Amino acid sequence: MDAHTRKIFGLTVRKNSHPDMRRLRRESGDPSLHGNKFWKSSCITMDYFREFPLPKGVRVLDLGCGWGLGGIYCAKNFDAEVVSLDADASVFPFAEYHAELNGVEIQTWQRRYEQLRKEDLAAFDVIIGTDICFWDKMTAPLFNLTRRALQAGVELIVLVDPGRDPFRALAARAEKKLDAVYEEWSVPHPWNASGCLMIAAQ
C-alpha cells in the first residue's frame, strides 16, 4: 500500500494525489457536482451493509455515484448488478477506474433524479445514495424519487449524509410520509465518520 492509496472496508481507494487520479483529471476534467473525491460518509454506507448484508445478485442503483464506491462495495461483497448514476458524466472515469481496481464491473448512467421514471426504477431491488442531498433544492426531487421507487416496487432505499439540514429535512419528511426510518450512525474506523441514514423499505 503506497502513500496515495487507502484500504477502506476491503476496497482499494486512490487518493487525489495518486498519479492515476491526476491523469484522469487531465483527461476528463474535474467533476462539477462534488464528485471529486472520496467522501467519508461512504464509510457509513459500507458499515450499514456490513451489518445488514444484501442478498446475492441484487440489482443496485447508486444515485449521485461520484467515484461509485458504495456501488462497488455492493458489487464486490454481494455480487450485485450495479448501475452508477450521476448527472455529471465526468465522474464516470473515476468510478470505472475504481471498479476495475477492485475487480468488479459497473454500468454508468447519466441522469438527473427528476428524470427517473417508475419504469426506470422498477429495474432495481435496492437504491443507495451517499452525500447527495447537500442543497435545499435537492430535498423535493429526492423525496419524490423515493416515493416513486417505493411505488415501483423497489425493496430498499438507503440514503446517507453527514447530517446537513437539507438531508435531515428529507429524512424527516420521508419518515412522516413514507414510513421511512431516520437514524444516526457512526463509524469509528477507518475514520471517525458520523452522520445519519434514511431507510425506506417495502
GIRAMO-V148359 format. One record per residue. RES is the residue in three letters. OMEGA is omega in degrees with one decimal (* if undefined). Layout:
RES:OMEGA, RES:OMEGA
This chain:
MET:-178.9, ASP:-175.3, ALA:-177.0, HIS:-174.6, THR:175.7, ARG:170.4, LYS:-173.2, ILE:179.3, PHE:178.2, GLY:177.8, LEU:170.8, THR:-175.2, VAL:178.2, ARG:170.2, LYS:178.2, ASN:-179.3, SER:-178.9, HIS:180.0, PRO:179.3, ASP:178.1, MET:178.1, ARG:177.9, ARG:-180.0, LEU:177.8, ARG:177.3, ARG:-175.3, GLU:-171.4, SER:-174.2, GLY:178.5, ASP:174.5, PRO:-172.0, SER:-176.3, LEU:174.7, HIS:176.9, GLY:-169.3, ASN:-179.3, LYS:172.3, PHE:178.6, TRP:-174.4, LYS:-179.9, SER:175.7, SER:177.2, CYS:178.3, ILE:177.6, THR:-177.6, MET:179.9, ASP:177.9, TYR:-178.1, PHE:171.0, ARG:179.1, GLU:-179.5, PHE:-173.9, PRO:176.0, LEU:173.6, PRO:177.8, LYS:175.8, GLY:-178.3, VAL:179.3, ARG:-171.5, VAL:170.9, LEU:-178.9, ASP:-176.6, LEU:177.7, GLY:-162.6, CYS:-174.7, GLY:178.3, TRP:171.2, GLY:-169.4, LEU:176.7, GLY:177.9, GLY:178.5, ILE:176.4, TYR:179.4, CYS:179.0, ALA:-176.2, LYS:-172.6, ASN:-175.6, PHE:-176.9, ASP:-177.9, ALA:169.1, GLU:-168.6, VAL:168.4, VAL:-179.2, SER:-174.2, LEU:174.4, ASP:175.5, ALA:-176.2, ASP:-176.4, ALA:-178.5, SER:176.2, VAL:-170.8, PHE:176.0, PRO:179.0, PHE:177.8, ALA:-179.6, GLU:177.0, TYR:-178.1, HIS:175.1, ALA:179.1, GLU:179.5, LEU:-177.9, ASN:171.3, GLY:178.2, VAL:176.9, GLU:173.1, ILE:168.2, GLN:178.6, THR:-174.3, TRP:178.4, GLN:177.6, ARG:168.7, ARG:-175.7, TYR:-175.1, GLU:178.0, GLN:-176.2, LEU:-178.9, ARG:176.9, LYS:-179.6, GLU:177.4, ASP:-175.0, LEU:-178.9, ALA:-179.8, ALA:-174.7, PHE:175.1, ASP:-174.0, VAL:172.8, ILE:176.8, ILE:176.3, GLY:-177.0, THR:178.0, ASP:-175.3, ILE:-179.3, CYS:-173.5, PHE:175.1, TRP:178.8, ASP:-176.4, LYS:178.3, MET:-174.5, THR:-177.7, ALA:178.9, PRO:-179.4, LEU:173.8, PHE:-179.2, ASN:177.8, LEU:179.0, THR:178.8, ARG:178.8, ARG:-178.6, ALA:177.9, LEU:177.7, GLN:-179.4, ALA:177.5, GLY:175.0, VAL:-171.2, GLU:-173.3, LEU:175.1, ILE:-179.1, VAL:177.3, LEU:-173.1, VAL:-179.5, ASP:175.9, PRO:175.9, GLY:177.5, ARG:-178.5, ASP:179.2, PRO:179.4, PHE:179.3, ARG:176.2, ALA:177.0, LEU:-176.6, ALA:179.5, ALA:179.2, ARG:179.3, ALA:176.6, GLU:-177.5, LYS:-171.4, LYS:-172.0, LEU:-178.4, ASP:176.8, ALA:174.2, VAL:-176.4, TYR:-175.1, GLU:176.7, GLU:-179.2, TRP:176.4, SER:-178.7, VAL:-177.5, PRO:-177.1, HIS:2.9, PRO:172.3, TRP:175.7, ASN:-178.5, ALA:176.8, SER:-179.6, GLY:-179.2, CYS:179.8, LEU:166.6, MET:-176.3, ILE:176.9, ALA:-175.7, ALA:175.8, GLN:*
